[in-house]
């Protein structure tokens, strides 16, 4: 019932902005939650707009917020690509998938270069990259990029969440 959650999340976002400032960390976190919910409600273009704004305004020192926003923006582009595929727009689909892949690769570079350890986000980003590369026929056994990222995602989820996490199962 993601549509039902949007109104309270929007209110929380407005309250955080009013209380702590337009670009405060709490306002940015509220925007990320709102954008996530928009995506789950299949409103990917709206989610993309908010995530692009978050990337432009999130504090530089909050690597976690910036990396998460970049990863979720990749997810929004991925879903936009799926929509374009369903609409029969192959050029638009390829462009959107490419943007998603770039964002996930950038997220990986940020996470690898950061002193902040974010195992859950790393596992999620590895899963996204594994799925991305599997669509580009990089799934060959014994070293294909999809296999490498999917194995890393599996190990990340296993190590961070344990063997019974729904994503792992």
N, CA and C atoms as an extended XYZ file, in Angstrom:
507
Properties=species:S:1:pos:R:3:atomname:S:1:resname:S:1:resid:I:1 pbc="F F F"
N         0.834       -1.187        0.000 N   UNK     1
C         0.000        0.000        0.000 CA  UNK     1
C         0.876        1.248        0.000 C   UNK     1
N         1.771        1.285       -0.960 N   UNK     2
C         2.738        2.385       -1.022 CA  UNK     2
C         2.066        3.723       -1.310 C   UNK     2
N         1.026        3.722       -2.131 N   UNK     3
C         0.311        4.975       -2.408 CA  UNK     3
C        -0.231        5.572       -1.107 C   UNK     3
N        -0.718        4.715       -0.205 N   UNK     4
C        -1.264        5.194        1.062 CA  UNK     4
C        -0.185        5.803        1.958 C   UNK     4
N         1.033        5.340        1.809 N   UNK     5
C         2.133        5.841        2.644 CA  UNK     5
C         2.674        7.180        2.149 C   UNK     5
N         2.372        7.553        0.923 N   UNK     6
C         2.971        8.763        0.354 CA  UNK     6
C         2.568       10.040        1.086 C   UNK     6
N         1.312       10.173        1.417 N   UNK     7
C         0.861       11.397        2.087 CA  UNK     7
C         1.544       11.593        3.441 C   UNK     7
N         1.580       10.583        4.329 N   UNK     8
C         2.303       10.781        5.595 CA  UNK     8
C         3.799       11.023        5.397 C   UNK     8
N         4.399       10.368        4.408 N   UNK     9
C         5.826       10.597        4.153 CA  UNK     9
C         6.069       12.009        3.620 C   UNK     9
N         5.171       12.488        2.782 N   UNK    10
C         5.300       13.858        2.283 CA  UNK    10
C         5.172       14.858        3.429 C   UNK    10
N         4.264       14.577        4.340 N   UNK    11
C         4.087       15.452        5.512 CA  UNK    11
C         5.346       15.436        6.375 C   UNK    11
N         5.933       14.252        6.581 N   UNK    12
C         7.174       14.144        7.354 CA  UNK    12
C         8.303       14.914        6.671 C   UNK    12
N         8.350       14.834        5.351 N   UNK    13
C         9.363       15.563        4.600 CA  UNK    13
C         9.179       17.068        4.777 C   UNK    13
N         7.957       17.533        4.687 N   UNK    14
C         7.668       18.966        4.869 CA  UNK    14
C         8.013       19.430        6.286 C   UNK    14
N         7.671       18.613        7.279 N   UNK    15
C         7.983       18.963        8.670 CA  UNK    15
C         9.495       19.021        8.902 C   UNK    15
N        10.237       18.072        8.343 N   UNK    16
C        11.693       18.068        8.503 CA  UNK    16
C        12.296       19.317        7.862 C   UNK    16
N        11.805       19.692        6.702 N   UNK    17
C        12.306       20.899        6.035 CA  UNK    17
C        12.004       22.141        6.871 C   UNK    17
N        10.779       22.225        7.392 N   UNK    18
C        10.379       23.397        8.177 CA  UNK    18
C        11.148       23.476        9.490 C   UNK    18
N        11.365       22.357       10.125 N   UNK    19
C        12.015       22.328       11.437 CA  UNK    19
C        13.529       22.498       11.347 C   UNK    19
N        14.170       21.813       10.410 N   UNK    20
C        15.636       21.779       10.393 CA  UNK    20
C        16.262       22.412        9.146 C   UNK    20
N        15.459       22.822        8.210 N   UNK    21
C        15.999       23.466        7.016 CA  UNK    21
C        15.840       22.611        5.776 C   UNK    21
N        15.730       23.307        4.658 N   UNK    22
C        15.468       22.676        3.360 CA  UNK    22
C        16.455       21.559        3.019 C   UNK    22
N        17.734       21.770        3.332 N   UNK    23
C        18.757       20.803        2.939 CA  UNK    23
C        19.432       20.141        4.137 C   UNK    23
N        18.755       20.139        5.270 N   UNK    24
C        19.314       19.477        6.458 CA  UNK    24
C        19.371       17.970        6.222 C   UNK    24
N        20.197       17.314        7.025 N   UNK    25
C        20.334       15.868        6.872 CA  UNK    25
C        19.004       15.149        7.081 C   UNK    25
N        18.227       15.562        8.059 N   UNK    26
C        16.938       14.911        8.296 CA  UNK    26
C        15.961       15.152        7.145 C   UNK    26
N        15.993       16.333        6.559 N   UNK    27
C        15.139       16.599        5.405 CA  UNK    27
C        15.558       15.726        4.219 C   UNK    27
N        16.862       15.580        4.019 N   UNK    28
C        17.366       14.735        2.935 CA  UNK    28
C        16.966       13.285        3.174 C   UNK    28
N        17.099       12.820        4.415 N   UNK    29
C        16.693       11.439        4.723 CA  UNK    29
C        15.202       11.241        4.463 C   UNK    29
N        14.379       12.222        4.820 N   UNK    30
C        12.943       12.130        4.561 CA  UNK    30
C        12.664       12.101        3.057 C   UNK    30
N        13.405       12.903        2.292 N   UNK    31
C        13.249       12.902        0.835 CA  UNK    31
C        13.598       11.541        0.254 C   UNK    31
N        14.659       10.905        0.782 N   UNK    32
C        15.050        9.583        0.304 CA  UNK    32
C        13.948        8.553        0.573 C   UNK    32
N        13.355        8.607        1.744 N   UNK    33
C        12.276        7.675        2.057 CA  UNK    33
C        11.057        7.922        1.170 C   UNK    33
N        10.760        9.178        0.934 N   UNK    34
C         9.631        9.531        0.065 CA  UNK    34
C         9.888        9.046       -1.360 C   UNK    34
N        11.101        9.269       -1.857 N   UNK    35
C        11.451        8.835       -3.215 CA  UNK    35
C        11.395        7.311       -3.324 C   UNK    35
N        11.882        6.623       -2.277 N   UNK    36
C        11.821        5.161       -2.281 CA  UNK    36
C        10.376        4.699       -2.407 C   UNK    36
N         9.497        5.301       -1.639 N   UNK    37
C         8.090        4.930       -1.660 CA  UNK    37
C         7.459        5.258       -3.021 C   UNK    37
N         7.826        6.383       -3.608 N   UNK    38
C         7.337        6.714       -4.954 CA  UNK    38
C         7.723        5.624       -5.947 C   UNK    38
N         8.957        5.169       -5.848 N   UNK    39
C         9.406        4.098       -6.731 CA  UNK    39
C         8.602        2.829       -6.534 C   UNK    39
N         8.357        2.470       -5.279 N   UNK    40
C         7.574        1.271       -4.982 CA  UNK    40
C         6.125        1.422       -5.456 C   UNK    40
N         5.652        2.662       -5.534 N   UNK    41
C         4.307        2.940       -6.028 CA  UNK    41
C         4.293        3.088       -7.555 C   UNK    41
N         5.406        2.750       -8.190 N   UNK    42
C         5.566        2.772       -9.641 CA  UNK    42
C         5.504        4.173      -10.241 C   UNK    42
N         5.899        5.164       -9.453 N   UNK    43
C         5.957        6.554       -9.915 CA  UNK    43
C         7.433        6.932      -10.067 C   UNK    43
N         8.076        6.276      -11.018 N   UNK    44
C         9.531        6.337      -11.153 CA  UNK    44
C        10.053        7.692      -11.617 C   UNK    44
N         9.320        8.366      -12.484 N   UNK    45
C         9.781        9.685      -12.930 CA  UNK    45
C         9.797       10.679      -11.772 C   UNK    45
N         8.791       10.617      -10.912 N   UNK    46
C         8.763       11.495       -9.744 CA  UNK    46
C         9.893       11.155       -8.778 C   UNK    46
N        10.114        9.863       -8.586 N   UNK    47
C        11.214        9.429       -7.713 CA  UNK    47
C        12.550        9.925       -8.274 C   UNK    47
N        12.718        9.816       -9.586 N   UNK    48
C        13.961       10.261      -10.228 CA  UNK    48
C        14.203       11.736       -9.975 C   UNK    48
N        13.179       12.546      -10.108 N   UNK    49
C        13.330       13.991       -9.895 CA  UNK    49
C        13.793       14.298       -8.471 C   UNK    49
N        13.183       13.653       -7.498 N   UNK    50
C        13.561       13.894       -6.100 CA  UNK    50
C        14.984       13.415       -5.844 C   UNK    50
N        15.332       12.255       -6.368 N   UNK    51
C        16.676       11.716       -6.142 CA  UNK    51
C        17.742       12.588       -6.792 C   UNK    51
N        17.450       13.140       -7.966 N   UNK    52
C        18.404       14.054       -8.600 CA  UNK    52
C        18.595       15.299       -7.744 C   UNK    52
N        17.514       15.784       -7.134 N   UNK    53
C        17.611       16.942       -6.244 CA  UNK    53
C        18.422       16.601       -4.993 C   UNK    53
N        18.190       15.415       -4.444 N   UNK    54
C        18.943       14.980       -3.264 CA  UNK    54
C        20.429       14.944       -3.577 C   UNK    54
N        20.791       14.410       -4.727 N   UNK    55
C        22.209       14.354       -5.094 CA  UNK    55
C        22.818       15.740       -5.209 C   UNK    55
N        22.022       16.690       -5.629 N   UNK    56
C        22.527       18.057       -5.771 CA  UNK    56
C        22.643       18.778       -4.438 C   UNK    56
N        21.885       18.329       -3.420 N   UNK    57
C        21.831       19.096       -2.169 CA  UNK    57
C        22.329       18.353       -0.934 C   UNK    57
N        22.515       17.045       -0.998 N   UNK    58
C        22.932       16.287        0.191 CA  UNK    58
C        24.317       16.751        0.642 C   UNK    58
N        24.515       16.837        1.941 N   UNK    59
C        25.832       17.260        2.455 CA  UNK    59
C        26.950       16.328        1.971 C   UNK    59
N        28.062       16.912        1.542 N   UNK    60
C        29.179       16.120        1.016 CA  UNK    60
C        29.684       15.080        2.007 C   UNK    60
N        29.661       15.426        3.298 N   UNK    61
C        30.205       14.515        4.302 CA  UNK    61
C        29.308       13.296        4.544 C   UNK    61
N        28.073       13.335        4.065 N   UNK    62
C        27.165       12.196        4.251 CA  UNK    62
C        27.264       11.243        3.057 C   UNK    62
N        28.347       10.498        3.038 N   UNK    63
C        28.589        9.531        1.976 CA  UNK    63
C        27.432        8.549        1.889 C   UNK    63
N        26.886        8.156        3.039 N   UNK    64
C        25.797        7.192        3.047 CA  UNK    64
C        24.569        7.712        2.297 C   UNK    64
N        24.180        8.950        2.547 N   UNK    65
C        23.014        9.515        1.875 CA  UNK    65
C        23.249        9.667        0.379 C   UNK    65
N        24.431       10.156        0.032 N   UNK    66
C        24.738       10.386       -1.375 CA  UNK    66
C        24.831        9.060       -2.149 C   UNK    66
N        25.454        8.065       -1.532 N   UNK    67
C        25.583        6.766       -2.199 CA  UNK    67
C        24.216        6.098       -2.332 C   UNK    67
N        23.408        6.171       -1.272 N   UNK    68
C        22.071        5.580       -1.326 CA  UNK    68
C        21.222        6.280       -2.388 C   UNK    68
N        21.288        7.599       -2.438 N   UNK    69
C        20.518        8.345       -3.437 CA  UNK    69
C        20.952        7.957       -4.845 C   UNK    69
N        22.249        7.813       -5.049 N   UNK    70
C        22.761        7.435       -6.373 CA  UNK    70
C        22.276        6.029       -6.746 C   UNK    70
N        22.330        5.106       -5.780 N   UNK    71
C        21.865        3.747       -6.042 CA  UNK    71
C        20.374        3.740       -6.378 C   UNK    71
N        19.573        4.455       -5.602 N   UNK    72
C        18.131        4.474       -5.846 CA  UNK    72
C        17.792        5.198       -7.138 C   UNK    72
N        18.601        6.201       -7.513 N   UNK    73
C        18.395        6.864       -8.797 CA  UNK    73
C        18.652        5.870       -9.926 C   UNK    73
N        19.656        5.027       -9.759 N   UNK    74
C        19.882        3.954      -10.737 CA  UNK    74
C        18.675        3.039      -10.842 C   UNK    74
N        18.079        2.719       -9.684 N   UNK    75
C        16.888        1.872       -9.686 CA  UNK    75
C        15.734        2.553      -10.415 C   UNK    75
N        15.568        3.858      -10.215 N   UNK    76
C        14.506        4.588      -10.905 CA  UNK    76
C        14.725        4.528      -12.422 C   UNK    76
N        15.963        4.741      -12.858 N   UNK    77
C        16.259        4.670      -14.288 CA  UNK    77
C        16.028        3.261      -14.829 C   UNK    77
N        16.354        2.248      -14.016 N   UNK    78
C        16.134        0.864      -14.438 CA  UNK    78
C        14.642        0.618      -14.688 C   UNK    78
N        13.818        1.091      -13.782 N   UNK    79
C        12.373        0.910      -13.931 CA  UNK    79
C        11.829        1.732      -15.095 C   UNK    79
N        12.401        2.906      -15.327 N   UNK    80
C        12.017        3.700      -16.493 CA  UNK    80
C        12.371        2.939      -17.771 C   UNK    80
N        13.529        2.279      -17.780 N   UNK    81
C        13.922        1.464      -18.936 CA  UNK    81
C        12.918        0.337      -19.171 C   UNK    81
N        12.496       -0.314      -18.097 N   UNK    82
C        11.507       -1.393      -18.236 CA  UNK    82
C        10.201       -0.863      -18.819 C   UNK    82
N         9.787        0.319      -18.385 N   UNK    83
C         8.571        0.935      -18.912 CA  UNK    83
C         8.747        1.256      -20.402 C   UNK    83
N         9.901        1.804      -20.752 N   UNK    84
C        10.148        2.136      -22.163 CA  UNK    84
C        10.173        0.880      -23.019 C   UNK    84
N        10.704       -0.208      -22.469 N   UNK    85
C        10.691       -1.481      -23.201 CA  UNK    85
C         9.251       -1.919      -23.448 C   UNK    85
N         8.423       -1.844      -22.412 N   UNK    86
C         7.019       -2.227      -22.550 CA  UNK    86
C         6.290       -1.349      -23.559 C   UNK    86
N         6.719       -0.092      -23.679 N   UNK    87
C         6.101        0.845      -24.618 CA  UNK    87
C         6.693        0.737      -26.022 C   UNK    87
N         7.670       -0.145      -26.204 N   UNK    88
C         8.278       -0.329      -27.525 CA  UNK    88
C         9.222        0.776      -27.924 C   UNK    88
N         9.983        1.316      -26.957 N   UNK    89
C        10.957        2.374      -27.222 CA  UNK    89
C        12.365        1.832      -26.999 C   UNK    89
N        12.919        1.062      -27.947 N   UNK    90
C        14.224        0.435      -27.708 CA  UNK    90
C        15.358        1.429      -27.486 C   UNK    90
N        15.362        2.556      -28.179 N   UNK    91
C        16.438        3.539      -27.977 CA  UNK    91
C        16.343        4.155      -26.593 C   UNK    91
N        15.135        4.505      -26.179 N   UNK    92
C        14.934        5.060      -24.852 CA  UNK    92
C        15.238        4.063      -23.762 C   UNK    92
N        14.917        2.798      -24.014 N   UNK    93
C        15.218        1.747      -23.039 CA  UNK    93
C        16.722        1.614      -22.842 C   UNK    93
N        17.459        1.563      -23.944 N   UNK    94
C        18.916        1.399      -23.844 CA  UNK    94
C        19.560        2.590      -23.133 C   UNK    94
N        19.102        3.786      -23.429 N   UNK    95
C        19.631        4.985      -22.781 CA  UNK    95
C        19.381        4.937      -21.268 C   UNK    95
N        18.164        4.573      -20.877 N   UNK    96
C        17.821        4.516      -19.453 CA  UNK    96
C        18.606        3.413      -18.744 C   UNK    96
N        18.767        2.255      -19.371 N   UNK    97
C        19.560        1.168      -18.759 CA  UNK    97
C        21.014        1.597      -18.607 C   UNK    97
N        21.524        2.305      -19.587 N   UNK    98
C        22.897        2.787      -19.510 CA  UNK    98
C        23.075        3.748      -18.339 C   UNK    98
N        22.098        4.647      -18.150 N   UNK    99
C        22.162        5.577      -17.018 CA  UNK    99
C        22.141        4.820      -15.699 C   UNK    99
N        21.295        3.797      -15.613 N   UNK   100
C        21.234        2.991      -14.392 CA  UNK   100
C        22.589        2.350      -14.113 C   UNK   100
N        23.184        1.749      -15.136 N   UNK   101
C        24.488        1.102      -14.962 CA  UNK   101
C        25.568        2.084      -14.534 C   UNK   101
N        25.580        3.253      -15.147 N   UNK   102
C        26.560        4.283      -14.767 CA  UNK   102
C        26.407        4.683      -13.301 C   UNK   102
N        25.166        4.877      -12.879 N   UNK   103
C        24.921        5.280      -11.489 CA  UNK   103
C        25.359        4.189      -10.516 C   UNK   103
N        25.102        2.935      -10.839 N   UNK   104
C        25.512        1.839       -9.955 CA  UNK   104
C        27.029        1.679       -9.939 C   UNK   104
N        27.678        1.904      -11.085 N   UNK   105
C        29.144        1.856      -11.110 CA  UNK   105
C        29.733        3.004      -10.292 C   UNK   105
N        29.136        4.188      -10.393 N   UNK   106
C        29.583        5.327       -9.587 CA  UNK   106
C        29.372        5.056       -8.098 C   UNK   106
N        28.254        4.436       -7.755 N   UNK   107
C        27.985        4.090       -6.358 CA  UNK   107
C        29.045        3.127       -5.850 C   UNK   107
N        29.388        2.140       -6.665 N   UNK   108
C        30.429        1.185       -6.276 CA  UNK   108
C        31.752        1.905       -6.021 C   UNK   108
N        32.113        2.832       -6.887 N   UNK   109
C        33.367        3.573       -6.717 CA  UNK   109
C        33.339        4.406       -5.436 C   UNK   109
N        32.201        5.022       -5.147 N   UNK   110
C        32.072        5.815       -3.920 CA  UNK   110
C        32.221        4.917       -2.702 C   UNK   110
N        31.521        3.779       -2.715 N   UNK   111
C        31.579        2.864       -1.578 CA  UNK   111
C        32.976        2.286       -1.393 C   UNK   111
N        33.631        1.941       -2.492 N   UNK   112
C        34.992        1.387       -2.410 CA  UNK   112
C        35.997        2.421       -1.919 C   UNK   112
N        35.771        3.685       -2.245 N   UNK   113
C        36.706        4.737       -1.875 CA  UNK   113
C        36.406        5.394       -0.544 C   UNK   113
N        35.360        4.950        0.131 N   UNK   114
C        34.943        5.588        1.366 CA  UNK   114
C        35.507        4.866        2.590 C   UNK   114
N        35.769        5.646        3.617 N   UNK   115
C        36.174        5.048        4.883 CA  UNK   115
C        34.963        4.543        5.656 C   UNK   115
N        33.778        4.974        5.252 N   UNK   116
C        32.543        4.551        5.891 CA  UNK   116
C        32.135        3.203        5.300 C   UNK   116
N        31.925        2.211        6.153 N   UNK   117
C        31.487        0.903        5.674 CA  UNK   117
C        29.971        0.845        5.675 C   UNK   117
N        29.415        0.501        4.542 N   UNK   118
C        27.964        0.407        4.381 CA  UNK   118
C        27.641       -0.957        3.759 C   UNK   118
N        27.719       -2.028        4.552 N   UNK   119
C        27.578       -3.372        3.983 CA  UNK   119
C        26.229       -3.639        3.337 C   UNK   119
N        25.147       -3.130        3.903 N   UNK   120
C        23.827       -3.369        3.316 CA  UNK   120
C        23.712       -2.681        1.953 C   UNK   120
N        24.182       -1.441        1.873 N   UNK   121
C        24.131       -0.719        0.608 CA  UNK   121
C        25.071       -1.346       -0.410 C   UNK   121
N        26.230       -1.804        0.028 N   UNK   122
C        27.165       -2.476       -0.882 CA  UNK   122
C        26.530       -3.728       -1.474 C   UNK   122
N        25.864       -4.522       -0.630 N   UNK   123
C        25.212       -5.741       -1.110 CA  UNK   123
C        24.095       -5.399       -2.097 C   UNK   123
N        23.299       -4.383       -1.768 N   UNK   124
C        22.223       -3.959       -2.658 CA  UNK   124
C        22.779       -3.495       -3.994 C   UNK   124
N        23.832       -2.692       -3.962 N   UNK   125
C        24.421       -2.181       -5.200 CA  UNK   125
C        25.036       -3.320       -6.016 C   UNK   125
N        25.672       -4.289       -5.336 N   UNK   126
C        26.208       -5.456       -6.057 CA  UNK   126
C        25.088       -6.231       -6.733 C   UNK   126
N        23.955       -6.381       -6.043 N   UNK   127
C        22.806       -7.068       -6.637 CA  UNK   127
C        22.317       -6.323       -7.875 C   UNK   127
N        22.209       -5.001       -7.767 N   UNK   128
C        21.773       -4.202       -8.920 CA  UNK   128
C        22.741       -4.350      -10.086 C   UNK   128
N        24.047       -4.307       -9.801 N   UNK   129
C        25.035       -4.468      -10.873 CA  UNK   129
C        24.986       -5.876      -11.463 C   UNK   129
N        24.758       -6.875      -10.632 N   UNK   130
C        24.634       -8.241      -11.145 CA  UNK   130
C        23.472       -8.381      -12.102 C   UNK   130
N        22.354       -7.782      -11.750 N   UNK   131
C        21.178       -7.826      -12.628 CA  UNK   131
C        21.442       -7.023      -13.898 C   UNK   131
N        22.067       -5.856      -13.728 N   UNK   132
C        22.404       -5.020      -14.890 CA  UNK   132
C        23.283       -5.787      -15.879 C   UNK   132
N        24.374       -6.372      -15.376 N   UNK   133
C        25.286       -7.082      -16.279 CA  UNK   133
C        24.659       -8.346      -16.855 C   UNK   133
N        23.728       -8.974      -16.135 N   UNK   134
C        23.099      -10.173      -16.692 CA  UNK   134
C        22.252       -9.831      -17.913 C   UNK   134
N        21.754       -8.604      -17.988 N   UNK   135
C        20.979       -8.205      -19.168 CA  UNK   135
C        21.879       -7.928      -20.370 C   UNK   135
N        23.145       -7.710      -20.108 N   UNK   136
C        24.089       -7.448      -21.202 CA  UNK   136
C        24.917       -8.692      -21.518 C   UNK   136
N        24.352       -9.853      -21.162 N   UNK   137
C        24.956      -11.148      -21.468 CA  UNK   137
C        26.355      -11.303      -20.882 C   UNK   137
N        26.530      -10.803      -19.691 N   UNK   138
C        27.803      -10.923      -18.980 CA  UNK   138
C        27.653      -11.930      -17.840 C   UNK   138
N        26.916      -13.006      -18.108 N   UNK   139
C        26.580      -13.966      -17.066 CA  UNK   139
C        27.398      -15.253      -17.187 C   UNK   139
N        28.383      -15.283      -18.059 N   UNK   140
C        29.124      -16.511      -18.290 CA  UNK   140
C        29.675      -17.066      -16.980 C   UNK   140
N        29.608      -18.374      -16.860 N   UNK   141
C        30.181      -19.021      -15.671 CA  UNK   141
C        31.689      -18.824      -15.662 C   UNK   141
N        32.232      -18.720      -14.470 N   UNK   142
C        33.685      -18.638      -14.342 CA  UNK   142
C        34.252      -17.268      -14.636 C   UNK   142
N        33.559      -16.206      -14.309 N   UNK   143
C        34.188      -14.917      -14.446 CA  UNK   143
C        33.406      -13.836      -15.139 C   UNK   143
N        32.185      -14.132      -15.558 N   UNK   144
C        31.374      -13.069      -16.125 CA  UNK   144
C        31.069      -12.034      -15.049 C   UNK   144
N        30.938      -10.784      -15.450 N   UNK   145
C        30.712       -9.723      -14.462 CA  UNK   145
C        29.440       -9.943      -13.658 C   UNK   145
N        28.372      -10.419      -14.300 N   UNK   146
C        27.129      -10.655      -13.563 CA  UNK   146
C        27.350      -11.664      -12.450 C   UNK   146
N        28.035      -12.744      -12.770 N   UNK   147
C        28.284      -13.778      -11.767 CA  UNK   147
C        29.101      -13.229      -10.597 C   UNK   147
N        30.090      -12.431      -10.890 N   UNK   148
C        30.939      -11.853       -9.840 CA  UNK   148
C        30.106      -10.974       -8.909 C   UNK   148
N        29.302      -10.074       -9.482 N   UNK   149
C        28.503       -9.172       -8.654 CA  UNK   149
C        27.404       -9.909       -7.891 C   UNK   149
N        26.776      -10.889       -8.527 N   UNK   150
C        25.733      -11.636       -7.839 CA  UNK   150
C        26.308      -12.446       -6.682 C   UNK   150
N        27.491      -12.999       -6.856 N   UNK   151
C        28.139      -13.727       -5.760 CA  UNK   151
C        28.502      -12.770       -4.623 C   UNK   151
N        29.015      -11.586       -4.972 N   UNK   152
C        29.317      -10.593       -3.938 CA  UNK   152
C        28.055      -10.160       -3.204 C   UNK   152
N        26.961       -9.976       -3.929 N   UNK   153
C        25.695       -9.598       -3.295 CA  UNK   153
C        25.236      -10.701       -2.351 C   UNK   153
N        25.321      -11.934       -2.803 N   UNK   154
C        24.925      -13.064       -1.964 CA  UNK   154
C        25.739      -13.086       -0.669 C   UNK   154
N        27.053      -12.967       -0.793 N   UNK   155
C        27.923      -12.987        0.390 CA  UNK   155
C        27.642      -11.779        1.289 C   UNK   155
N        27.402      -10.635        0.695 N   UNK   156
C        27.105       -9.439        1.474 CA  UNK   156
C        25.825       -9.582        2.271 C   UNK   156
N        24.775      -10.072        1.623 N   UNK   157
C        23.518      -10.287        2.337 CA  UNK   157
C        23.683      -11.353        3.413 C   UNK   157
N        24.373      -12.423        3.086 N   UNK   158
C        24.590      -13.505        4.049 CA  UNK   158
C        25.346      -12.992        5.273 C   UNK   158
N        26.426      -12.260        5.047 N   UNK   159
C        27.249      -11.760        6.149 CA  UNK   159
C        26.536      -10.690        6.973 C   UNK   159
N        25.795       -9.818        6.315 N   UNK   160
C        25.182       -8.694        7.027 CA  UNK   160
C        23.826       -9.044        7.645 C   UNK   160
N        22.997       -9.788        6.909 N   UNK   161
C        21.633      -10.032        7.354 CA  UNK   161
C        21.389      -11.449        7.871 C   UNK   161
N        22.256      -12.375        7.509 N   UNK   162
C        22.050      -13.760        7.928 CA  UNK   162
C        21.330      -14.570        6.862 C   UNK   162
N        21.277      -15.893        7.070 N   UNK   163
C        20.794      -16.800        6.015 CA  UNK   163
C        19.294      -16.761        5.751 C   UNK   163
N        18.512      -16.069        6.581 N   UNK   164
C        17.066      -16.112        6.410 CA  UNK   164
C        16.479      -14.787        5.910 C   UNK   164
N        17.326      -13.871        5.476 N   UNK   165
C        16.831      -12.597        4.949 CA  UNK   165
C        16.092      -12.855        3.626 C   UNK   165
N        14.930      -12.214        3.425 N   UNK   166
C        14.142      -12.471        2.204 CA  UNK   166
C        14.921      -12.230        0.909 C   UNK   166
N        15.747      -11.200        0.856 N   UNK   167
C        16.526      -10.929       -0.366 CA  UNK   167
C        17.501      -12.078       -0.641 C   UNK   167
N        18.082      -12.617        0.407 N   UNK   168
C        19.044      -13.705        0.260 CA  UNK   168
C        18.342      -14.967       -0.223 C   UNK   168
N        17.201      -15.259        0.378 N   UNK   169
C        16.464      -16.461        0.008 CA  UNK   169
C        16.038      -16.376       -1.437 C   UNK   169
